[in-house]
Amino acid sequence: YSLRKLKTGTASVAVALTVLGAGFANQTEVKGESVRNGSELSYSREHEDYIRQLEEQRGELLEKVDQLEQQKQQEQQEQQEQKEQK
């Protein structure tokens, strides 16, 4: 159908609904994105907390590794001293 076959009032209503409908659809998308951003923020915070915990655990493990390396060096030095004494 063309706009000429419709009455003047009908055509203007059809055009208005098309324009307003497009505007309403755009607003709906924005609302959906804002909700998604809120969930992404909480998801991001959870990851940040988890990363902090992992970094703390990593620091503790690195300290243990350093302690074990020092113990190993001390034991090796003691063994060398014992060999030299014999």
Distance bins in CASP14 RR format, pairs under 12 A and 6 or more apart:
PFRMAT RR
TARGET T0000
AUTHOR 0000-0000-0000
RMODE 2
METHOD distances of the structure
MODEL  1
1 7 0 0 0 0 0 1 0 0 0 0 0
1 10 0 0 0 0 0 1 0 0 0 0 0
1 11 0 0 0 0 0 1 0 0 0 0 0
1 14 0 0 0 0 1 0 0 0 0 0 0
2 11 0 0 0 0 1 0 0 0 0 0 0
2 14 0 0 0 0 0 1 0 0 0 0 0
3 9 0 0 0 0 0 1 0 0 0 0 0
3 10 0 0 0 0 1 0 0 0 0 0 0
3 11 1 0 1 0 0 0 0 0 0 0 0
3 12 0 0 0 0 1 0 0 0 0 0 0
3 13 0 0 0 0 0 1 0 0 0 0 0
3 14 1 0 0 1 0 0 0 0 0 0 0
3 15 0 0 0 0 1 0 0 0 0 0 0
3 18 0 0 0 0 0 1 0 0 0 0 0
4 10 0 0 0 0 0 1 0 0 0 0 0
4 11 0 0 0 0 1 0 0 0 0 0 0
5 11 0 0 0 0 1 0 0 0 0 0 0
5 14 0 0 0 0 0 1 0 0 0 0 0
6 12 0 0 0 0 1 0 0 0 0 0 0
6 13 0 0 0 0 1 0 0 0 0 0 0
6 14 1 0 0 1 0 0 0 0 0 0 0
6 15 0 0 0 0 0 1 0 0 0 0 0
7 13 0 0 0 0 1 0 0 0 0 0 0
7 14 0 0 0 0 0 1 0 0 0 0 0
8 14 0 0 0 0 0 1 0 0 0 0 0
8 15 0 0 0 0 0 1 0 0 0 0 0
9 15 0 0 0 0 1 0 0 0 0 0 0
9 16 0 0 0 0 1 0 0 0 0 0 0
9 17 0 0 0 0 0 1 0 0 0 0 0
10 16 0 0 0 0 0 1 0 0 0 0 0
10 17 0 0 0 0 0 1 0 0 0 0 0
11 17 0 0 0 0 0 1 0 0 0 0 0
11 18 0 0 0 0 0 1 0 0 0 0 0
12 18 0 0 0 0 0 1 0 0 0 0 0
12 19 0 0 0 0 0 1 0 0 0 0 0
13 19 0 0 0 0 0 1 0 0 0 0 0
13 20 0 0 0 0 0 1 0 0 0 0 0
14 20 0 0 0 0 0 1 0 0 0 0 0
14 21 0 0 0 0 0 1 0 0 0 0 0
15 21 0 0 0 0 0 1 0 0 0 0 0
15 22 0 0 0 0 0 1 0 0 0 0 0
16 22 0 0 0 0 0 1 0 0 0 0 0
16 23 0 0 0 0 0 1 0 0 0 0 0
17 23 0 0 0 0 0 1 0 0 0 0 0
17 24 0 0 0 0 1 0 0 0 0 0 0
17 25 0 0 0 0 0 1 0 0 0 0 0
18 24 0 0 0 0 0 1 0 0 0 0 0
18 25 0 0 0 0 0 1 0 0 0 0 0
19 25 0 0 0 0 0 1 0 0 0 0 0
19 26 0 0 0 0 0 1 0 0 0 0 0
20 26 0 0 0 0 0 1 0 0 0 0 0
20 27 0 0 0 0 0 1 0 0 0 0 0
21 27 0 0 0 0 1 0 0 0 0 0 0
21 28 0 0 0 0 1 0 0 0 0 0 0
22 28 0 0 0 0 0 1 0 0 0 0 0
22 29 0 0 0 0 0 1 0 0 0 0 0
23 29 0 0 0 0 1 0 0 0 0 0 0
23 30 0 0 0 0 0 1 0 0 0 0 0
24 30 0 0 0 0 0 1 0 0 0 0 0
24 31 0 0 0 0 0 1 0 0 0 0 0
25 31 0 0 0 0 0 1 0 0 0 0 0
25 32 0 0 0 0 0 1 0 0 0 0 0
26 32 0 0 0 0 0 1 0 0 0 0 0
26 33 0 0 0 0 0 1 0 0 0 0 0
27 33 0 0 0 0 0 1 0 0 0 0 0
27 34 0 0 0 0 0 1 0 0 0 0 0
28 34 0 0 0 0 0 1 0 0 0 0 0
28 35 0 0 0 0 0 1 0 0 0 0 0
29 35 0 0 0 0 0 1 0 0 0 0 0
29 36 0 0 0 0 0 1 0 0 0 0 0
30 36 0 0 0 0 0 1 0 0 0 0 0
30 37 0 0 0 0 0 1 0 0 0 0 0
31 37 0 0 0 0 0 1 0 0 0 0 0
32 38 0 0 0 0 0 1 0 0 0 0 0
32 39 0 0 0 0 0 1 0 0 0 0 0
32 40 0 0 0 0 0 1 0 0 0 0 0
33 39 0 0 0 0 0 1 0 0 0 0 0
33 40 0 0 0 0 0 1 0 0 0 0 0
34 40 0 0 0 0 0 1 0 0 0 0 0
34 41 0 0 0 0 0 1 0 0 0 0 0
35 41 0 0 0 0 0 1 0 0 0 0 0
35 42 0 0 0 0 0 1 0 0 0 0 0
36 42 0 0 0 0 0 1 0 0 0 0 0
36 43 0 0 0 0 0 1 0 0 0 0 0
37 43 0 0 0 0 0 1 0 0 0 0 0
37 44 0 0 0 0 0 1 0 0 0 0 0
38 44 0 0 0 0 1 0 0 0 0 0 0
38 45 0 0 0 0 0 1 0 0 0 0 0
39 45 0 0 0 0 0 1 0 0 0 0 0
39 46 0 0 0 0 0 1 0 0 0 0 0
40 46 0 0 0 0 0 1 0 0 0 0 0
40 47 0 0 0 0 0 1 0 0 0 0 0
41 47 0 0 0 0 0 1 0 0 0 0 0
41 48 0 0 0 0 0 1 0 0 0 0 0
42 48 0 0 0 0 0 1 0 0 0 0 0
42 49 0 0 0 0 0 1 0 0 0 0 0
43 49 0 0 0 0 0 1 0 0 0 0 0
43 50 0 0 0 0 0 1 0 0 0 0 0
44 50 0 0 0 0 0 1 0 0 0 0 0
44 51 0 0 0 0 0 1 0 0 0 0 0
45 51 0 0 0 0 0 1 0 0 0 0 0
45 52 0 0 0 0 0 1 0 0 0 0 0
46 52 0 0 0 0 0 1 0 0 0 0 0
46 53 0 0 0 0 0 1 0 0 0 0 0
47 53 0 0 0 0 0 1 0 0 0 0 0
47 54 0 0 0 0 0 1 0 0 0 0 0
48 54 0 0 0 0 0 1 0 0 0 0 0
48 55 0 0 0 0 0 1 0 0 0 0 0
49 55 0 0 0 0 0 1 0 0 0 0 0
49 56 0 0 0 0 0 1 0 0 0 0 0
50 56 0 0 0 0 0 1 0 0 0 0 0
50 57 0 0 0 0 0 1 0 0 0 0 0
51 57 0 0 0 0 0 1 0 0 0 0 0
51 58 0 0 0 0 0 1 0 0 0 0 0
52 58 0 0 0 0 0 1 0 0 0 0 0
52 59 0 0 0 0 0 1 0 0 0 0 0
53 59 0 0 0 0 0 1 0 0 0 0 0
53 60 0 0 0 0 0 1 0 0 0 0 0
54 60 0 0 0 0 0 1 0 0 0 0 0
54 61 0 0 0 0 0 1 0 0 0 0 0
55 61 0 0 0 0 0 1 0 0 0 0 0
55 62 0 0 0 0 0 1 0 0 0 0 0
56 62 0 0 0 0 0 1 0 0 0 0 0
56 63 0 0 0 0 0 1 0 0 0 0 0
57 63 0 0 0 0 0 1 0 0 0 0 0
57 64 0 0 0 0 0 1 0 0 0 0 0
58 64 0 0 0 0 0 1 0 0 0 0 0
58 65 0 0 0 0 0 1 0 0 0 0 0
59 65 0 0 0 0 1 0 0 0 0 0 0
59 66 0 0 0 0 1 0 0 0 0 0 0
60 66 0 0 0 0 0 1 0 0 0 0 0
60 67 0 0 0 0 0 1 0 0 0 0 0
61 67 0 0 0 0 0 1 0 0 0 0 0
61 68 0 0 0 0 0 1 0 0 0 0 0
62 68 0 0 0 0 0 1 0 0 0 0 0
62 69 0 0 0 0 0 1 0 0 0 0 0
63 69 0 0 0 0 0 1 0 0 0 0 0
63 70 0 0 0 0 0 1 0 0 0 0 0
64 70 0 0 0 0 0 1 0 0 0 0 0
64 71 0 0 0 0 0 1 0 0 0 0 0
65 71 0 0 0 0 0 1 0 0 0 0 0
65 72 0 0 0 0 0 1 0 0 0 0 0
66 72 0 0 0 0 0 1 0 0 0 0 0
66 73 0 0 0 0 0 1 0 0 0 0 0
67 73 0 0 0 0 0 1 0 0 0 0 0
67 74 0 0 0 0 0 1 0 0 0 0 0
68 74 0 0 0 0 0 1 0 0 0 0 0
68 75 0 0 0 0 0 1 0 0 0 0 0
69 75 0 0 0 0 0 1 0 0 0 0 0
69 76 0 0 0 0 0 1 0 0 0 0 0
70 76 0 0 0 0 0 1 0 0 0 0 0
70 77 0 0 0 0 0 1 0 0 0 0 0
71 77 0 0 0 0 0 1 0 0 0 0 0
71 78 0 0 0 0 0 1 0 0 0 0 0
72 78 0 0 0 0 0 1 0 0 0 0 0
72 79 0 0 0 0 0 1 0 0 0 0 0
73 79 0 0 0 0 0 1 0 0 0 0 0
73 80 0 0 0 0 0 1 0 0 0 0 0
74 80 0 0 0 0 0 1 0 0 0 0 0
74 81 0 0 0 0 0 1 0 0 0 0 0
75 81 0 0 0 0 0 1 0 0 0 0 0
75 82 0 0 0 0 0 1 0 0 0 0 0
76 82 0 0 0 0 0 1 0 0 0 0 0
76 83 0 0 0 0 0 1 0 0 0 0 0
77 83 0 0 0 0 0 1 0 0 0 0 0
77 84 0 0 0 0 0 1 0 0 0 0 0
78 84 0 0 0 0 0 1 0 0 0 0 0
78 85 0 0 0 0 0 1 0 0 0 0 0
79 85 0 0 0 0 0 1 0 0 0 0 0
79 86 0 0 0 0 0 1 0 0 0 0 0
80 86 0 0 0 0 0 1 0 0 0 0 0
END
